[in-house]
Amino acid sequence: ATVQHHIDVPPGKNGAILKLADGREVVLDSLADGVVATQLGTKVELKNGQLVYDADKKNPGEILYNTMATPKGRQFQLVLPDGTKVWLNAASAITYPATFTGNARRVKVSGEAYFEVAKMKDMPFHVTINDMAEVKVLGTHFNINAYEGEPGIKTTLLEGSIQTSLLGAGKTPDYVVLKPGQQAEITNKIKLNESVNTDQVMAWKNGLFNFENASLEEVMQQLSRWYDIEVVYEQAIPQMIFGGEMSRNVNLAGLLSGLERAGVRFRIEEGNRLIVMP
């Protein structure tokens, strides 16, 4: 067999690192339910595998920022102080205030995150993406894919309406308003994709890999983040296009067996290195 199955890697799991405003870091992988911290009257609690902020209704003048980050091989769910739900994919991060104040709610993200934004008509929700783009919403469901090394940022709307704009675009802001099923692709400009495969976009949140029309490089990028492996190509990247879905809950060897049947050749070395052969 091309794959050395005796070297195996388990799938990713729930886990994250919470960095509090005072610099303390809390590893959330194996903590039991309960209060993690209290910040200016806001309780930070673990409840059923997700982090929840129970904000004091009396908004303090001081704003404390927290950051949740997921390493490779981890994902986590967060409920922000306003009730907005956020799912973080592997190798992602979100920075947010422990209590929202003023006339807007603002967070920053990198990597990949899915949002279900709580409706607050007088307090719009803003997401800054890699200090390059911004999404403005009132109440909606959308996904952001903004990994470093990817060709661009992709914002996909599932429900409601959002405005995606390019930061630093000069006097005339470059922006698009999305309808459900549309995607904004951001490089040095914004491109509107009128129709996207939302099942494929949301596969990661639903516990799946969706490889429909994916190149080998795109497949390997997903495996690298979820299984925390290093992917090395012995020569040029083989030009292959895939299809179908697979569970994210299988060990790496089981998933690689499926790719092997599709004609991919590789070996696994010590140190979680996956060598792709021509």
C-alpha positions as CSV (number, residue, x, y, z in Angstrom):
1,A,0.0,0.0,0.0
2,T,1.2,3.5,-0.8
3,V,-0.1,4.8,2.6
4,Q,1.8,3.7,5.7
5,H,-1.4,3.0,7.8
6,H,0.5,2.2,11.0
7,I,1.3,6.0,11.3
8,D,-2.2,7.4,11.9
9,V,-3.5,10.8,13.1
10,P,-6.9,11.2,14.9
11,P,-9.3,13.8,13.6
12,G,-9.6,17.3,15.1
13,K,-11.9,18.0,18.1
14,N,-13.4,20.7,20.2
15,G,-10.8,23.0,21.8
16,A,-9.5,26.5,21.9
17,I,-7.3,29.0,23.7
18,L,-9.0,32.0,25.4
19,K,-6.8,35.0,25.9
20,L,-8.4,37.4,28.5
21,A,-7.9,41.2,28.6
22,D,-5.4,40.9,31.4
23,G,-3.2,38.6,29.4
24,R,-4.2,35.3,31.1
25,E,-4.7,32.4,28.8
26,V,-7.2,29.6,29.4
27,V,-7.0,26.3,27.5
28,L,-10.6,25.2,26.9
29,D,-10.0,21.7,25.6
30,S,-10.8,19.7,28.7
31,L,-12.3,22.2,31.2
32,A,-15.5,21.2,32.9
33,D,-18.6,23.4,32.6
34,G,-18.5,26.4,34.9
35,V,-17.3,30.0,35.2
36,V,-14.0,30.6,33.5
37,A,-13.6,34.3,34.4
38,T,-15.5,37.4,35.5
39,Q,-14.7,40.7,33.8
40,L,-16.3,44.0,34.9
41,G,-19.5,42.2,35.8
42,T,-19.5,39.9,32.8
43,K,-19.4,36.2,33.5
44,V,-17.5,34.0,31.1
45,E,-18.8,30.4,31.3
46,L,-18.4,27.1,29.7
47,K,-21.8,25.5,28.9
48,N,-22.2,22.2,27.0
49,G,-18.9,22.6,25.1
50,Q,-19.3,26.3,24.1
51,L,-18.1,29.5,25.7
52,V,-20.9,31.9,26.8
53,Y,-20.7,35.5,27.9
54,D,-23.4,36.6,30.4
55,A,-23.0,40.4,30.2
56,D,-24.1,42.8,32.9
57,K,-26.9,45.0,31.5
58,K,-25.1,48.0,33.0
59,N,-22.5,48.6,30.4
60,P,-19.2,49.7,32.0
61,G,-17.3,52.6,30.5
62,E,-14.1,50.4,30.1
63,I,-14.0,48.0,27.2
64,L,-12.1,44.7,27.8
65,Y,-11.1,42.7,24.7
66,N,-10.8,38.9,24.6
67,T,-9.4,36.7,21.9
68,M,-10.4,33.1,21.2
69,A,-8.1,31.1,19.0
70,T,-8.3,27.6,17.7
71,P,-5.0,25.8,16.9
72,K,-4.8,23.3,14.0
73,G,-6.9,20.3,14.8
74,R,-9.4,22.2,17.0
75,Q,-12.8,24.0,16.5
76,F,-15.0,25.7,19.0
77,Q,-18.3,27.5,19.5
78,L,-18.8,30.9,21.2
79,V,-21.8,32.9,22.3
80,L,-21.0,36.6,22.4
81,P,-22.4,39.1,25.0
82,D,-25.2,40.1,22.6
83,G,-26.3,36.5,22.0
84,T,-24.6,36.2,18.6
85,K,-23.4,32.6,18.0
86,V,-19.9,32.0,16.4
87,W,-18.4,28.8,15.2
88,L,-14.6,28.8,14.7
89,N,-13.0,26.4,12.3
90,A,-9.4,25.1,12.9
91,A,-6.5,27.6,12.9
92,S,-8.8,30.6,13.3
93,A,-9.3,33.5,15.8
94,I,-11.8,36.1,16.8
95,T,-11.2,39.2,19.0
96,Y,-14.3,40.8,20.7
97,P,-15.2,43.0,23.7
98,A,-16.5,41.3,26.9
99,T,-19.4,43.7,26.7
100,F,-20.7,45.6,23.6
101,T,-21.1,49.4,24.2
102,G,-21.8,52.4,22.0
103,N,-23.8,52.4,18.8
104,A,-22.1,49.4,17.1
105,R,-20.9,45.9,17.8
106,R,-17.4,45.2,16.4
107,V,-15.2,42.1,16.2
108,K,-12.2,41.0,14.3
109,V,-11.6,37.5,12.7
110,S,-9.0,35.5,10.9
111,G,-9.2,32.0,9.5
112,E,-12.8,30.7,9.1
113,A,-15.9,31.5,11.2
114,Y,-19.6,31.1,10.8
115,F,-21.9,33.7,12.4
116,E,-25.5,33.8,13.5
117,V,-25.9,37.4,14.5
118,A,-28.4,38.5,17.1
119,K,-30.7,41.2,15.7
120,M,-30.2,44.6,17.3
121,K,-31.6,47.2,14.9
122,D,-29.9,50.2,16.6
123,M,-26.6,48.5,17.0
124,P,-25.2,47.1,13.8
125,F,-22.7,44.3,13.8
126,H,-19.3,44.8,12.1
127,V,-16.7,42.1,11.4
128,T,-13.2,43.2,10.3
129,I,-11.4,40.5,8.3
130,N,-7.6,40.4,8.4
131,D,-7.6,44.2,8.5
132,M,-8.5,44.0,4.8
133,A,-12.3,43.9,4.5
134,E,-15.4,44.5,6.6
135,V,-18.8,42.9,6.9
136,K,-21.7,45.0,8.2
137,V,-25.0,43.3,9.3
138,L,-28.1,43.9,11.3
139,G,-29.1,40.2,11.9
140,T,-28.1,37.4,9.7
141,H,-26.3,34.1,9.1
142,F,-23.0,34.1,7.1
143,N,-19.6,32.4,6.7
144,I,-16.2,34.0,6.4
145,N,-13.2,32.1,5.0
146,A,-10.0,34.2,5.4
147,Y,-7.1,31.9,5.8
148,E,-3.6,33.2,5.2
149,G,-2.2,31.6,2.0
150,E,-5.6,31.3,0.3
151,P,-6.2,33.3,-2.9
152,G,-8.6,35.7,-1.2
153,I,-11.3,36.2,1.4
154,K,-14.7,34.7,0.8
155,T,-17.9,35.9,2.6
156,T,-20.9,33.8,1.9
157,L,-24.5,34.7,3.0
158,L,-26.9,32.1,4.1
159,E,-29.7,34.2,5.5
160,G,-30.6,37.9,5.7
161,S,-28.5,40.7,4.1
162,I,-24.9,41.9,4.6
163,Q,-22.7,44.6,3.1
164,T,-19.1,43.5,2.4
165,S,-16.6,46.3,1.8
166,L,-12.9,46.5,1.0
167,L,-10.9,48.6,3.5
168,G,-8.5,51.2,2.3
169,A,-10.3,51.5,-1.1
170,G,-9.8,55.2,-1.3
171,K,-12.4,57.9,-1.5
172,T,-14.9,55.7,-3.3
173,P,-15.5,52.6,-1.0
174,D,-15.6,49.3,-2.9
175,Y,-18.5,47.2,-1.5
176,V,-21.3,44.8,-2.5
177,V,-24.6,43.9,-0.8
178,L,-25.2,40.2,-0.7
179,K,-28.4,38.2,-1.0
180,P,-28.8,34.7,0.4
181,G,-26.8,32.2,-1.7
182,Q,-24.3,34.8,-2.9
183,Q,-20.6,35.2,-2.1
184,A,-18.2,38.1,-2.1
185,E,-14.7,37.1,-3.1
186,I,-12.1,39.7,-2.0
187,T,-8.6,40.2,-3.3
188,N,-7.5,43.7,-4.2
189,K,-11.1,44.2,-5.4
190,I,-14.5,42.6,-4.7
191,K,-16.1,40.0,-7.0
192,L,-19.7,39.0,-6.5
193,N,-20.5,35.3,-7.1
194,E,-24.2,35.2,-7.8
195,S,-24.7,31.5,-6.9
196,V,-22.5,29.3,-4.7
197,N,-22.7,25.8,-3.3
198,T,-23.7,26.7,0.3
199,D,-23.7,23.0,1.3
200,Q,-20.0,23.0,0.4
201,V,-19.3,26.3,2.3
202,M,-21.0,25.0,5.4
203,A,-19.7,21.4,5.3
204,W,-17.0,22.1,8.0
205,K,-19.6,23.3,10.5
206,N,-21.7,20.2,9.8
207,G,-18.9,17.8,10.4
208,L,-18.1,17.1,6.8
209,F,-15.4,17.6,4.1
210,N,-17.1,18.6,0.8
211,F,-14.6,18.1,-2.0
212,E,-16.9,18.9,-4.9
213,N,-14.8,20.4,-7.7
214,A,-11.9,20.8,-5.3
215,S,-8.3,20.6,-6.4
216,L,-5.7,18.4,-4.7
217,E,-4.1,21.5,-3.2
218,E,-7.5,22.7,-1.8
219,V,-8.1,19.2,-0.3
220,M,-4.7,19.1,1.3
221,Q,-5.1,22.6,2.8
222,Q,-8.2,21.3,4.6
223,L,-6.5,18.2,5.8
224,S,-3.5,20.1,7.0
225,R,-5.6,22.3,9.3
226,W,-8.0,19.6,10.6
227,Y,-5.4,16.9,11.3
228,D,-2.6,19.3,12.2
229,I,-0.2,17.8,9.6
230,E,2.4,19.2,7.3
231,V,1.8,18.5,3.6
232,V,4.9,18.3,1.3
233,Y,4.8,17.8,-2.4
234,E,7.8,15.8,-3.8
235,Q,7.4,17.5,-7.2
236,A,4.8,19.7,-8.8
237,I,1.3,19.5,-7.3
238,P,-0.6,16.9,-9.3
239,Q,-3.5,18.4,-11.2
240,M,-6.6,16.5,-9.9
241,I,-10.2,17.5,-9.3
242,F,-12.3,15.7,-6.7
243,G,-15.9,15.3,-5.7
244,G,-18.1,13.9,-2.9
245,E,-18.2,14.2,0.8
246,M,-16.4,12.5,3.7
247,S,-16.9,12.8,7.5
248,R,-14.4,14.9,9.5
249,N,-14.7,12.4,12.3
250,V,-12.6,9.7,10.7
251,N,-8.9,9.1,11.4
252,L,-6.5,10.4,8.7
253,A,-5.6,6.9,7.4
254,G,-9.3,6.2,6.7
255,L,-9.7,9.4,4.8
256,L,-6.5,8.9,2.9
257,S,-7.6,5.5,1.8
258,G,-10.5,7.1,-0.1
259,L,-8.1,9.6,-1.8
260,E,-5.8,6.7,-2.6
261,R,-8.6,5.0,-4.5
262,A,-9.0,8.3,-6.5
263,G,-5.4,8.0,-7.7
264,V,-3.5,10.1,-5.1
265,R,0.0,8.7,-4.2
266,F,1.6,9.6,-0.8
267,R,3.3,8.4,2.3
268,I,3.2,9.4,5.9
269,E,6.4,10.1,7.8
270,E,7.1,10.6,11.4
271,G,6.3,14.0,12.7
272,N,2.9,14.0,10.9
273,R,4.4,14.8,7.5
274,L,2.3,13.8,4.5
275,I,4.4,13.5,1.4
276,V,2.5,13.7,-1.8
277,M,4.2,11.8,-4.6
278,P,3.8,12.4,-8.4
